[in-house]
Amino acid sequence: MIISLLRMKILGVIPARYGSTRFPGKPLLELKGKTMIQRVYEQAAKSNQLARVIVATDDERIYEHVKSFDGEVMMTSTDHQSGTDRCVEVMKQLDEPFDAIINIQGDEPLIHPAQLDLLAFCFNDDDTEIATLAVKIADVDLLFDASKAKVVLNSNCDAIYFSRHAIPYQMKPAEQWLENHEYFKHVGIYGYRADILRELGKLPASGLEKAESLEQLRWLENGYKIKVKVTEFDSVAIDTPEDVNRVLALMPE
């Protein structure tokens, strides 16, 4: 049975942790007059398909700041190892059911609402367990940038594997790889069917996940299917202080 999206309730959760190893306090970083977490929240709220958007944090400073701009926010445990774990807690704390949950990265102030809508539409299909996005790679430097995760797709646009390496390997000079094969950068936004998210929260870290430092490999290794939609909008995350100027240059005045 195909569920009409209009009858589905989809929750957007923005995990926001203060104690980032590479960039502590970055949710409260000011970007042209607004903090990063406010910009992410406001962009997510523009989505046509999210019934509700909640910031999930473990820090009082972030909590109070989100309240100050009338955003919805929830305190969650300091013990969570991932944004997915924080999404699980939010779902457990809420007093209303949702059909699906979208995990929105709190360090992408330029996130486009159309990306969230595209991900939400995946759950029209009952077979969708987990969904995420990808963008076609057109730049050789990006292809070989180990800080950017890549995704390999099958003919049904399900993820086969995620890697920091460029996969598949080609027996050709590196500058020819993009001419001979399509490669996709993973855009780190996830959607989960509610019952699947509960299951994911019980899984221990896996060997592939530890090897690549990519949480989504835990799900593949345990047999879950990840549907991938290709988007025209790339994501620009602020992972380190060096990324700030790059994002500022892309923001409108």
GUKE-98574 format. One line per field, with one value per atom (N, C-alpha, C): residue number from 1; residue in one letter; y, z, x. Coordinates in Angstrom, 2 decimals. Layout:
BEGIN
vokol <- [NUM,...]
kevex <- [A,...]
v <- [Y,...]
w <- [Z,...]
u <- [X,...]
This chain:
BEGIN
vokol <- [1,1,1,2,2,2,3,3,3,4,4,4,5,5,5,6,6,6,7,7,7,8,8,8,9,9,9,10,10,10,11,11,11,12,12,12,13,13,13,14,14,14,15,15,15,16,16,16,17,17,17,18,18,18,19,19,19,20,20,20,21,21,21,22,22,22,23,23,23,24,24,24,25,25,25,26,26,26,27,27,27,28,28,28,29,29,29,30,30,30,31,31,31,32,32,32,33,33,33,34,34,34,35,35,35,36,36,36,37,37,37,38,38,38,39,39,39,40,40,40,41,41,41,42,42,42,43,43,43,44,44,44,45,45,45,46,46,46,47,47,47,48,48,48,49,49,49,50,50,50,51,51,51,52,52,52,53,53,53,54,54,54,55,55,55,56,56,56,57,57,57,58,58,58,59,59,59,60,60,60,61,61,61,62,62,62,63,63,63,64,64,64,65,65,65,66,66,66,67,67,67,68,68,68,69,69,69,70,70,70,71,71,71,72,72,72,73,73,73,74,74,74,75,75,75,76,76,76,77,77,77,78,78,78,79,79,79,80,80,80,81,81,81,82,82,82,83,83,83,84,84,84,85,85,85,86,86,86,87,87,87,88,88,88,89,89,89,90,90,90,91,91,91,92,92,92,93,93,93,94,94,94,95,95,95,96,96,96,97,97,97,98,98,98,99,99,99,100,100,100,101,101,101,102,102,102,103,103,103,104,104,104,105,105,105,106,106,106,107,107,107,108,108,108,109,109,109,110,110,110,111,111,111,112,112,112,113,113,113,114,114,114,115,115,115,116,116,116,117,117,117,118,118,118,119,119,119,120,120,120,121,121,121,122,122,122,123,123,123,124,124,124,125,125,125,126,126,126,127,127,127,128,128,128,129,129,129,130,130,130,131,131,131,132,132,132,133,133,133,134,134,134,135,135,135,136,136,136,137,137,137,138,138,138,139,139,139,140,140,140,141,141,141,142,142,142,143,143,143,144,144,144,145,145,145,146,146,146,147,147,147,148,148,148,149,149,149,150,150,150,151,151,151,152,152,152,153,153,153,154,154,154,155,155,155,156,156,156,157,157,157,158,158,158,159,159,159,160,160,160,161,161,161,162,162,162,163,163,163,164,164,164,165,165,165,166,166,166,167,167,167,168,168,168,169,169,169,170,170,170,171,171,171,172,172,172,173,173,173,174,174,174,175,175,175,176,176,176,177,177,177,178,178,178,179,179,179,180,180,180,181,181,181,182,182,182,183,183,183,184,184,184,185,185,185,186,186,186,187,187,187,188,188,188,189,189,189,190,190,190,191,191,191,192,192,192,193,193,193,194,194,194,195,195,195,196,196,196,197,197,197,198,198,198,199,199,199,200,200,200,201,201,201,202,202,202,203,203,203,204,204,204,205,205,205,206,206,206,207,207,207,208,208,208,209,209,209,210,210,210,211,211,211,212,212,212,213,213,213,214,214,214,215,215,215,216,216,216,217,217,217,218,218,218,219,219,219,220,220,220,221,221,221,222,222,222,223,223,223,224,224,224,225,225,225,226,226,226,227,227,227,228,228,228,229,229,229,230,230,230,231,231,231,232,232,232,233,233,233,234,234,234,235,235,235,236,236,236,237,237,237,238,238,238,239,239,239,240,240,240,241,241,241,242,242,242,243,243,243,244,244,244,245,245,245,246,246,246,247,247,247,248,248,248,249,249,249,250,250,250,251,251,251,252,252,252,253,253,253]
kevex <- [M,M,M,I,I,I,I,I,I,S,S,S,L,L,L,L,L,L,R,R,R,M,M,M,K,K,K,I,I,I,L,L,L,G,G,G,V,V,V,I,I,I,P,P,P,A,A,A,R,R,R,Y,Y,Y,G,G,G,S,S,S,T,T,T,R,R,R,F,F,F,P,P,P,G,G,G,K,K,K,P,P,P,L,L,L,L,L,L,E,E,E,L,L,L,K,K,K,G,G,G,K,K,K,T,T,T,M,M,M,I,I,I,Q,Q,Q,R,R,R,V,V,V,Y,Y,Y,E,E,E,Q,Q,Q,A,A,A,A,A,A,K,K,K,S,S,S,N,N,N,Q,Q,Q,L,L,L,A,A,A,R,R,R,V,V,V,I,I,I,V,V,V,A,A,A,T,T,T,D,D,D,D,D,D,E,E,E,R,R,R,I,I,I,Y,Y,Y,E,E,E,H,H,H,V,V,V,K,K,K,S,S,S,F,F,F,D,D,D,G,G,G,E,E,E,V,V,V,M,M,M,M,M,M,T,T,T,S,S,S,T,T,T,D,D,D,H,H,H,Q,Q,Q,S,S,S,G,G,G,T,T,T,D,D,D,R,R,R,C,C,C,V,V,V,E,E,E,V,V,V,M,M,M,K,K,K,Q,Q,Q,L,L,L,D,D,D,E,E,E,P,P,P,F,F,F,D,D,D,A,A,A,I,I,I,I,I,I,N,N,N,I,I,I,Q,Q,Q,G,G,G,D,D,D,E,E,E,P,P,P,L,L,L,I,I,I,H,H,H,P,P,P,A,A,A,Q,Q,Q,L,L,L,D,D,D,L,L,L,L,L,L,A,A,A,F,F,F,C,C,C,F,F,F,N,N,N,D,D,D,D,D,D,D,D,D,T,T,T,E,E,E,I,I,I,A,A,A,T,T,T,L,L,L,A,A,A,V,V,V,K,K,K,I,I,I,A,A,A,D,D,D,V,V,V,D,D,D,L,L,L,L,L,L,F,F,F,D,D,D,A,A,A,S,S,S,K,K,K,A,A,A,K,K,K,V,V,V,V,V,V,L,L,L,N,N,N,S,S,S,N,N,N,C,C,C,D,D,D,A,A,A,I,I,I,Y,Y,Y,F,F,F,S,S,S,R,R,R,H,H,H,A,A,A,I,I,I,P,P,P,Y,Y,Y,Q,Q,Q,M,M,M,K,K,K,P,P,P,A,A,A,E,E,E,Q,Q,Q,W,W,W,L,L,L,E,E,E,N,N,N,H,H,H,E,E,E,Y,Y,Y,F,F,F,K,K,K,H,H,H,V,V,V,G,G,G,I,I,I,Y,Y,Y,G,G,G,Y,Y,Y,R,R,R,A,A,A,D,D,D,I,I,I,L,L,L,R,R,R,E,E,E,L,L,L,G,G,G,K,K,K,L,L,L,P,P,P,A,A,A,S,S,S,G,G,G,L,L,L,E,E,E,K,K,K,A,A,A,E,E,E,S,S,S,L,L,L,E,E,E,Q,Q,Q,L,L,L,R,R,R,W,W,W,L,L,L,E,E,E,N,N,N,G,G,G,Y,Y,Y,K,K,K,I,I,I,K,K,K,V,V,V,K,K,K,V,V,V,T,T,T,E,E,E,F,F,F,D,D,D,S,S,S,V,V,V,A,A,A,I,I,I,D,D,D,T,T,T,P,P,P,E,E,E,D,D,D,V,V,V,N,N,N,R,R,R,V,V,V,L,L,L,A,A,A,L,L,L,M,M,M,P,P,P,E,E,E]
v <- [-1.20,0.00,1.24,2.23,3.50,4.49,5.03,5.98,7.38,8.11,9.50,10.33,11.13,11.95,12.90,13.30,14.22,13.60,12.29,11.61,11.16,11.47,11.09,12.25,11.94,12.95,12.72,13.72,13.60,14.64,14.17,15.02,15.33,16.59,16.98,17.20,16.54,16.69,17.22,18.27,18.85,18.59,17.55,17.32,18.45,18.99,20.11,19.92,19.52,19.25,20.39,20.87,21.98,21.52,20.34,19.91,19.20,19.79,19.19,19.13,18.01,17.85,18.82,18.97,19.81,21.28,21.57,22.95,23.14,23.23,23.39,24.64,24.49,25.61,26.08,25.31,25.81,26.04,25.37,25.73,27.19,27.82,29.22,30.18,29.66,30.51,31.51,32.78,33.80,33.91,33.87,33.96,35.08,36.23,37.38,37.69,37.78,38.25,37.19,35.93,34.85,33.69,32.94,31.77,30.66,29.73,28.62,27.80,27.53,26.69,27.40,28.71,29.43,29.34,29.48,29.41,28.02,26.98,25.62,25.43,25.87,25.72,26.44,27.68,28.46,27.85,27.31,26.65,25.39,24.60,23.36,23.67,24.75,25.12,25.51,25.81,26.16,24.92,23.74,22.52,22.38,21.99,21.79,20.49,19.58,18.23,17.87,18.77,18.48,19.04,18.18,18.60,19.39,19.14,19.74,19.67,20.67,20.69,20.94,20.08,20.18,20.14,21.05,20.98,20.07,19.10,18.17,18.44,18.93,19.34,18.73,18.83,18.38,19.54,20.76,21.92,23.03,23.57,24.61,25.88,26.21,27.42,27.34,26.19,26.00,25.99,25.31,25.22,26.61,27.43,28.77,29.64,29.47,30.26,29.92,28.64,28.24,28.79,28.74,29.32,30.82,31.50,32.96,33.37,32.50,32.85,32.06,31.57,30.87,29.56,28.93,27.60,26.53,25.35,24.24,23.46,23.14,22.51,21.53,20.49,19.45,19.10,19.00,18.54,17.02,16.55,15.12,14.77,13.49,12.99,13.45,13.60,13.92,12.67,11.50,10.24,9.75,10.41,9.91,9.99,8.95,8.90,9.41,9.60,10.02,10.81,11.51,12.22,11.27,10.08,9.08,8.73,8.53,8.22,9.35,10.59,11.73,11.76,11.38,11.31,10.25,9.14,8.08,8.61,9.34,9.87,10.86,11.73,12.69,11.96,10.94,10.19,9.56,9.06,8.44,9.46,10.69,11.71,12.33,12.32,13.01,12.28,13.06,12.50,12.29,12.29,12.05,11.20,10.36,9.48,10.17,9.74,10.20,8.99,9.13,8.03,7.91,9.06,9.07,10.25,10.13,11.17,11.50,12.80,13.24,13.87,13.34,13.80,14.88,16.13,17.28,17.72,17.81,18.16,19.61,19.80,21.12,22.02,21.54,22.36,22.73,22.70,23.04,24.20,25.42,26.58,26.90,26.32,26.59,25.47,24.59,23.48,24.02,23.36,23.82,23.04,23.73,23.02,21.95,22.15,21.16,19.83,19.87,18.62,17.82,18.52,17.85,17.31,18.08,17.61,16.36,16.37,15.22,13.97,14.13,13.00,12.52,13.46,13.09,12.26,12.60,11.87,10.40,10.06,8.65,7.76,8.35,7.54,7.37,7.83,7.42,5.93,5.39,3.97,3.21,2.26,1.48,0.70,0.42,-0.37,0.44,1.76,2.59,2.46,2.00,1.88,3.11,3.41,4.56,5.26,6.57,7.32,8.39,8.70,9.76,10.38,11.35,12.08,11.97,12.23,12.26,13.28,13.77,14.72,14.22,14.38,13.90,14.69,13.98,14.61,15.03,16.29,16.82,17.31,17.18,17.73,16.63,16.48,15.42,15.58,16.81,17.04,16.55,16.81,16.33,14.81,14.21,12.75,12.09,12.70,12.09,12.75,13.55,14.17,13.18,12.68,11.65,12.18,13.50,14.05,14.02,13.73,13.69,12.26,11.81,10.44,10.31,9.19,8.87,7.68,7.57,6.46,5.75,4.42,3.58,3.09,3.22,2.89,1.65,0.92,-0.15,0.39,-0.47,-0.02,0.49,0.20,0.68,1.94,2.50,3.66,3.37,2.13,1.80,1.87,2.22,2.29,0.89,0.68,-0.57,-0.40,0.77,1.02,2.50,2.94,4.30,4.22,5.16,5.13,6.53,6.72,7.96,7.88,6.68,6.48,6.60,6.82,6.81,5.36,4.89,3.52,3.57,2.83,1.80,2.36,1.58,1.91,1.67,2.50,2.33,2.19,1.35,1.15,2.20,3.44,4.57,5.70,6.69,7.87,8.53,9.05,9.60,10.67,11.49,12.59,12.09,10.79,10.24,9.53,9.39,8.59,9.12,10.43,11.00,10.90,10.74,10.58,9.19,8.23,6.84,6.25,7.00,6.46,7.61,7.45,8.44,8.14,9.17,9.06,10.04,9.66,10.49,10.79,12.06,12.47,12.27,11.73,11.56,12.89,13.23,14.41,13.89,14.27,13.61,13.97,13.85,14.02,12.65,12.22,10.89,10.97,10.10,9.89,8.45,8.22,6.86,6.65,5.50,5.13,4.95,5.34,5.39,4.05,2.96,1.66,1.22,1.62,1.29,2.07,3.35,4.15,3.51,2.98,2.31,1.13,0.39,-0.75,-0.30,0.77,1.25,1.69,2.22,2.68,1.57,0.32,-0.82,-1.50,-1.05,-1.72,-1.26,-2.18,-1.79,-1.33,-0.59,-0.17,-1.39,-1.27,-2.41,-2.23,-3.30,-3.27,-2.30,-2.30,-1.38,0.07,0.30,1.66,2.16,1.33,1.71,1.95,1.14,1.27,2.58,2.97,4.15,5.39,5.20,6.28,6.84,5.93,6.30,5.46,6.12,5.41,4.63,5.13,4.47,3.07,2.77,1.42,0.40,0.86,-0.02,-0.57,0.30,-0.11,-1.08,-0.77,-1.68,-3.04,-3.00,-4.25,-5.13,-4.51,-5.26,-5.55,-5.30,-5.73,-4.74,-3.50,-2.49,-1.89,-1.52,-0.89,0.63,1.30,2.76,3.27,3.89,4.49,5.81,6.06,7.28,8.07,9.33,10.24,11.21,11.45,12.38,13.79,14.72,16.10,17.00,18.12,19.09,20.04,20.01,20.92,20.21,20.72,20.16,20.73,20.01,20.52,21.11,22.16,22.80,22.86,21.97,21.87,22.68,23.13,23.76,22.73,22.05,21.03,21.59,22.57,23.15,24.67,25.41,26.87,27.32,26.49,26.85,26.86,26.20,26.13,27.39,28.21,29.33,30.31,30.72,31.71,31.18,29.88,29.28,29.39,29.14,29.24,30.69,31.57,32.99,33.54,33.09,33.57,33.15,32.08,31.56,32.13,32.80,33.32,34.67,34.90,36.21,37.29,38.50,39.63,40.00]
w <- [0.00,0.00,0.00,-0.82,-0.86,0.06,1.01,1.95,1.35,1.34,0.89,1.86,1.35,2.21,3.04,2.51,3.24,4.51,4.60,5.80,6.70,6.32,7.13,7.99,9.18,10.05,10.09,9.65,9.60,10.52,11.37,12.35,11.89,11.99,11.74,13.06,13.22,14.44,14.06,14.76,14.52,15.76,15.74,16.88,16.96,18.16,18.33,19.62,19.46,20.60,20.75,21.95,22.16,22.09,22.64,22.81,21.62,20.44,19.26,19.43,19.05,19.19,18.29,17.04,16.09,16.19,16.71,16.72,17.86,19.10,20.24,20.11,20.49,20.51,19.17,18.12,16.78,16.54,17.26,17.03,17.32,18.20,18.58,17.80,16.82,15.96,15.21,15.23,14.54,13.08,12.20,10.75,10.21,9.99,9.45,10.25,11.57,12.41,13.03,12.63,13.23,13.53,14.57,14.88,13.86,13.82,12.88,13.18,14.46,14.78,14.41,14.55,14.14,12.63,11.89,10.43,9.98,10.59,10.23,10.57,11.75,12.18,11.23,10.88,10.02,8.62,8.11,6.80,6.87,7.93,8.08,8.22,8.90,9.11,7.82,6.77,5.48,4.69,5.14,4.44,4.45,3.32,3.22,3.84,4.15,4.52,5.98,6.74,8.15,9.02,9.80,10.69,11.88,12.21,13.41,13.29,13.81,13.82,15.25,15.74,17.12,17.14,17.87,18.13,19.34,19.21,20.31,20.78,22.00,22.49,23.86,24.26,25.59,26.40,25.93,26.52,26.81,28.02,28.43,27.59,27.17,26.38,25.05,24.40,23.14,23.39,24.46,24.80,24.96,25.75,26.02,24.77,23.94,22.72,21.76,21.58,20.67,21.19,22.50,23.09,22.78,22.75,22.56,21.19,20.17,18.86,18.57,19.65,19.58,18.82,18.83,18.25,19.25,18.74,19.63,19.92,21.20,21.59,22.72,22.79,23.81,24.36,25.68,26.30,26.19,25.81,25.67,26.40,26.50,27.28,26.73,27.62,27.21,26.77,26.91,26.65,25.22,24.39,23.03,22.20,21.41,20.55,19.15,18.79,17.43,17.42,16.30,16.11,16.05,15.52,15.45,16.84,17.78,19.16,19.76,19.43,19.94,19.35,18.08,17.44,18.12,18.49,19.18,20.50,21.25,22.53,22.32,21.32,21.05,20.77,19.94,19.59,20.84,21.75,22.98,23.92,23.93,24.84,24.35,23.06,22.52,22.89,23.03,23.40,22.20,21.00,19.79,18.81,18.05,17.12,15.81,15.19,13.86,12.99,11.70,10.77,10.39,10.33,9.94,10.61,10.76,11.39,10.45,10.25,9.44,10.36,10.29,11.08,10.26,10.72,9.98,10.61,9.83,10.35,10.86,12.09,12.70,12.31,11.42,11.00,9.53,8.95,7.55,7.43,7.66,7.67,6.32,5.25,3.91,3.41,4.30,3.88,3.15,2.07,1.24,1.63,1.86,2.22,1.21,-0.07,-1.09,-0.84,-0.20,0.14,1.14,2.12,3.14,2.54,1.63,0.97,0.14,-0.59,-1.41,-0.56,0.58,1.48,2.06,2.40,2.97,1.99,0.71,-0.29,-0.41,0.03,-0.01,0.79,1.83,2.71,2.21,0.99,0.30,0.01,-0.09,-0.40,0.91,1.16,2.40,2.55,1.44,1.50,1.98,2.04,2.47,3.97,4.36,5.77,6.23,5.45,5.71,4.37,4.39,3.15,3.39,2.35,2.43,1.05,0.94,-0.31,-0.80,-2.09,-2.70,-3.82,-4.14,-5.23,-6.14,-7.45,-8.39,-8.25,-8.28,-8.15,-9.53,-9.63,-10.91,-10.81,-9.63,-9.38,-8.89,-9.52,-9.17,-7.75,-7.34,-5.98,-4.94,-5.18,-4.27,-4.26,-5.43,-5.53,-4.62,-4.52,-3.74,-2.37,-1.94,-0.63,0.40,1.26,2.23,3.33,3.45,4.46,3.99,2.70,2.13,1.82,2.40,2.17,0.79,0.16,-1.13,-0.96,-1.87,-1.79,-3.14,-3.10,-4.29,-4.36,-5.53,-5.69,-6.55,-6.29,-7.21,-8.21,-9.05,-10.12,-9.59,-8.32,-7.71,-6.87,-6.97,-6.16,-4.66,-4.31,-2.92,-2.71,-1.51,-1.22,-1.11,-1.80,-1.66,-0.59,-0.61,0.33,0.41,1.55,1.75,2.08,1.54,1.80,1.71,2.40,2.24,1.02,0.49,-0.74,-1.96,-3.09,-4.36,-4.80,-4.78,-5.17,-6.27,-7.37,-7.64,-8.10,-7.85,-8.34,-9.84,-10.56,-12.01,-12.37,-13.34,-13.83,-14.89,-14.55,-15.45,-14.65,-15.29,-14.56,-13.81,-12.62,-11.75,-12.43,-13.28,-13.93,-14.93,-15.27,-16.21,-15.52,-14.23,-13.54,-13.74,-13.63,-13.76,-15.18,-16.16,-17.54,-17.80,-16.97,-17.23,-16.26,-15.21,-14.23,-13.42,-13.02,-12.16,-10.70,-10.01,-8.57,-7.85,-6.60,-5.84,-4.45,-4.09,-2.73,-1.86,-0.68,0.25,0.90,0.91,1.62,2.93,4.05,5.32,6.02,5.34,5.94,5.87,6.97,7.00,7.35,6.74,7.15,7.58,8.61,9.10,9.32,8.91,9.33,10.85,11.55,13.01,13.64,13.16,13.76,13.48,12.32,11.99,12.88,13.15,14.01,15.40,15.91,17.21,17.17,16.06,15.93,15.81,15.05,14.85,16.18,17.06,18.34,19.23,18.88,19.68,19.10,17.92,17.26,17.83,18.09,18.51,17.31,17.56,16.48,15.75,14.43,13.61,13.15,12.60,12.13,10.98,10.00,8.88,9.34,10.24,10.77,11.44,12.25,12.94,11.96,10.91,9.94,9.16,8.75,7.91,8.69,9.97,10.78,10.11,9.65,9.01,9.62,10.38,11.12,10.22,9.02,8.15,7.73,7.83,7.52,8.55,9.76,10.78,10.29,9.66,9.21,8.04,7.07,5.94,6.40,7.32,7.79,8.51,9.05,9.74,8.85,7.54,6.59,6.28,6.76,6.45,5.07,4.40,3.09,3.23,2.49,2.50,1.10,0.95,-0.32,-0.49,-1.71,-1.98,-3.08,-2.81,-3.81,-4.21,-5.49,-5.98,-6.00,-5.37,-5.29,-6.09,-6.55,-7.27,-6.30,-5.02,-4.03,-3.21,-3.26,-2.44,-1.03,-0.06,1.31,1.60,2.39,2.77,4.29,4.89,6.34,6.92,8.15,8.90,9.89,9.51,10.36,11.21,10.66,11.32,11.17,11.96,11.80,10.39,9.69,8.33,7.35,7.70,6.79,6.86,7.88,8.12,6.95,6.51,5.43,4.14,3.90,2.69,2.71,3.89,4.01,3.95,4.61,4.58,3.16,2.34,0.97,0.14,0.57,-0.16,0.37,1.48,2.09,1.49,1.28,0.77,1.82,1.35,2.27,2.96]
u <- [0.84,0.00,0.87,0.56,1.28,0.56,1.29,0.72,0.82,-0.27,-0.22,0.57,1.49,2.32,1.48,0.32,-0.54,-1.08,-1.14,-1.62,-0.47,0.74,1.89,2.33,2.78,3.37,4.87,5.62,7.07,7.69,8.56,9.23,10.64,11.03,12.41,13.14,14.28,15.08,16.45,16.89,18.21,19.07,19.90,20.79,21.82,22.03,22.95,23.74,24.99,25.87,26.86,27.07,28.00,29.45,29.74,31.13,31.73,31.66,32.29,33.81,34.40,35.85,36.60,36.16,36.88,36.51,35.29,34.82,33.83,34.32,33.41,32.54,31.28,30.36,29.85,30.07,29.73,28.23,27.29,25.89,25.58,26.37,26.13,27.02,27.73,28.55,27.67,28.04,27.25,27.68,26.69,26.92,26.04,26.61,25.89,24.62,24.79,23.71,22.81,22.96,22.19,23.13,22.81,23.63,23.39,24.34,24.21,22.96,22.69,21.54,20.24,20.17,18.97,18.78,19.86,19.76,19.29,19.83,19.41,17.93,17.54,16.14,15.20,15.53,14.65,14.55,15.64,15.59,14.73,14.91,14.13,12.64,12.32,10.92,10.22,10.99,10.42,9.97,10.36,9.96,8.45,7.89,6.44,5.97,6.90,6.52,6.79,7.39,7.68,6.56,5.95,4.87,5.41,6.67,7.25,8.76,9.46,10.92,11.37,12.29,12.76,14.29,14.91,16.34,16.53,17.42,17.72,19.14,19.27,20.59,20.87,22.15,22.55,23.13,22.88,23.54,22.53,22.59,21.65,21.79,23.02,23.22,22.49,22.59,21.87,20.37,19.95,18.53,17.92,18.56,18.05,18.08,19.11,19.19,18.06,17.78,16.68,15.35,15.16,13.96,13.86,15.02,15.02,14.52,14.65,14.09,12.81,12.18,10.89,10.96,12.13,12.25,11.85,11.50,11.16,12.43,12.66,13.92,13.65,14.47,14.33,15.71,15.82,17.06,17.16,18.33,18.57,19.87,20.14,21.27,22.61,23.58,24.96,25.72,25.11,25.81,25.69,24.88,24.66,25.94,26.17,27.34,27.08,25.81,25.49,24.19,23.97,22.72,21.53,21.76,20.69,20.20,21.14,20.75,19.92,20.27,19.53,18.11,17.99,16.66,15.79,16.40,15.65,15.08,15.90,15.42,14.28,14.41,13.34,12.03,12.09,10.89,10.27,11.10,10.60,9.97,10.51,9.99,8.68,8.45,7.27,5.99,4.93,3.64,2.72,3.31,2.52,3.33,2.65,3.37,3.70,4.81,5.20,5.48,5.20,5.44,6.91,7.58,8.99,9.68,10.99,11.80,12.94,13.20,14.33,15.37,16.57,17.72,18.44,18.33,18.86,20.17,21.21,22.52,22.52,22.95,22.93,24.07,24.95,26.09,26.03,24.81,24.63,23.64,24.09,23.18,22.57,23.12,22.60,21.69,21.28,20.42,19.19,18.83,17.70,16.44,15.31,14.08,13.67,14.02,13.67,14.38,15.55,16.24,15.41,14.85,14.05,12.75,12.17,10.94,11.21,12.32,12.68,12.85,13.51,13.72,12.39,11.53,10.23,9.40,9.46,8.68,9.09,10.28,10.71,9.77,9.14,8.32,6.90,6.63,5.41,5.43,6.63,6.82,6.97,6.11,6.16,7.45,8.12,9.35,10.55,10.42,11.54,11.74,12.92,13.28,14.07,15.11,15.97,16.17,16.27,16.50,17.55,18.30,19.30,19.46,20.35,20.54,21.98,22.15,23.48,23.48,24.66,24.81,25.93,25.74,26.74,28.04,29.16,30.47,30.96,31.36,31.86,33.30,33.88,35.21,36.15,37.29,38.23,38.76,39.00,39.50,38.50,37.22,36.18,36.14,36.28,36.24,37.27,38.44,39.52,39.71,38.73,38.78,38.24,39.13,38.73,37.83,37.69,36.78,35.34,35.12,33.77,33.39,32.29,31.84,31.21,31.50,30.90,29.94,28.97,28.03,27.98,27.95,27.82,26.39,25.76,24.34,24.15,23.05,22.67,21.65,21.10,20.21,18.87,18.55,17.31,17.53,18.73,19.10,19.08,19.43,19.71,21.21,21.63,23.05,23.64,24.76,25.51,26.58,27.23,28.32,28.61,29.11,29.58,31.08,31.83,33.27,33.85,34.96,35.73,36.64,36.80,37.58,36.67,37.27,36.53,36.36,35.11,34.79,33.74,33.89,34.88,36.23,37.26,38.60,38.64,39.38,39.54,41.02,41.28,42.65,42.96,42.72,42.94,43.55,44.15,44.63,43.48,43.76,42.72,41.89,42.52,41.80,40.76,40.78,39.82,38.66,38.71,37.71,36.29,36.11,34.76,34.22,35.11,34.67,34.10,34.50,34.15,33.12,32.80,31.86,31.24,29.99,29.33,29.64,30.10,30.36,29.45,29.08,28.16,28.69,28.63,28.95,27.71,27.91,26.80,26.45,25.17,24.67,24.08,24.68,24.41,23.12,22.01,20.69,20.01,19.43,18.81,17.34,16.55,15.17,15.01,14.21,13.98,12.49,11.99,10.66,10.70,9.66,9.71,10.06,9.46,9.75,11.18,11.72,13.10,14.07,13.75,14.62,14.74,13.65,13.71,14.68,14.67,15.58,17.03,17.25,18.62,19.25,18.41,18.92,19.45,19.17,19.62,20.86,21.31,22.44,23.77,24.69,26.04,26.86,27.91,28.81,29.35,29.50,29.94,31.38,31.93,33.31,33.52,32.62,32.76,32.63,31.70,31.52,32.79,33.41,34.63,35.78,35.83,36.92,36.84,35.62,35.45,35.00,34.64,34.05,32.80,31.94,30.68,29.56,28.68,27.64,26.70,26.44,25.47,25.90,27.19,27.66,27.17,26.90,26.32,24.98,24.20,22.88,22.97,23.84,24.02,24.54,25.48,26.09,25.07,24.03,22.98,21.77,21.91,20.89,19.79,19.90,18.88,19.14,18.05,18.15,18.11,18.98,19.02,18.71,17.55,17.15,17.89,18.40,19.15,18.47,18.18,17.66,18.77,18.91,19.93,19.33,20.02,19.58,20.50,19.98,20.82,21.50,21.06,21.61,22.69,23.89,24.96,24.84,25.36,25.38,26.75,26.77,28.03,28.05,28.81,28.84,29.99,29.80,30.88,31.40,32.46,33.06,34.20,34.90,36.07,36.02,36.79,36.81,37.19,37.97,38.39,37.22,36.13,34.97,34.10,34.28,33.38,33.39,34.57,34.65,34.05,34.19,33.62,32.09,31.49,30.04,29.59,30.31,29.94,29.91,30.85,30.92,29.70,29.04,27.88,26.56,26.60,25.39,25.01,23.72,23.30,23.53,23.74,23.94,22.62]
